[in-house]
């Protein structure tokens, strides 16, 4: 499935928390990538289809520095094949002892038009990456080269990232809180519902700031709350 431009734009306007609730209503409990955070705390919204890279534990005889001379090395190859608009998602086995990548590779992804980068490991050159104009998420900084711990193996296969299952083509959404994975076939309906939920949550937040009780308002078990919300939407054009 291909991510519709209108769905992409809708998902840029909603939070990962709201998406998690919409997924939970459909029985999905494990779609939030655990223990990753943005390198830049002022990160812009990240939305794109998953393009994946899988690492396994490095075996020393297969990972000398000379492997990077191979133009088909899976890490390098994946960076050059990740499509514009996609999110590059790396399975580093939740191991940040060595870098999943560094600033040069992330810069290349940025220049190729990739929508963002996520690893459940760490990035080296993290201060430089934080200054780049691309959303990037990791567990923590990791200066050692990936070869000391990781061996890049598979490109664009199903992976686990931060305990969340990620299939190629799943829709990845990141904000200042973290990253959530939407199964591809649900992207349109999740986007539509999340936009509706966001409008209601904005209404509730405004009323709570005015001093209103959450009882009967959130959720709107009082009929008056539903009436007030309809009037608010009309007034706000939402």
Buried (B, 14 or more C-beta within 10 A) or exposed (E): EEBEEEBBEBBBEBBBBBBBBBBEEEEBEEBBBBEBBBBBEEBBBBBBBBBBBBBEEBEEEEBEEEBEEEEEEBBBBBBEBBBEBBBBBBBBBBBBBBBBBBBEBBBBBBEBEBBBBBBBBBBBBBEBBBEBEBBBBBBBBBEBBBBEBBBBEBBBEBBBBBEBBBBBBBBBBBBBBBBBBBBBEBBBEBBBBBBBBBBBBBBBEEBEEEEBEEEEBBEBEEEEBEEBBEEBBEEEEB
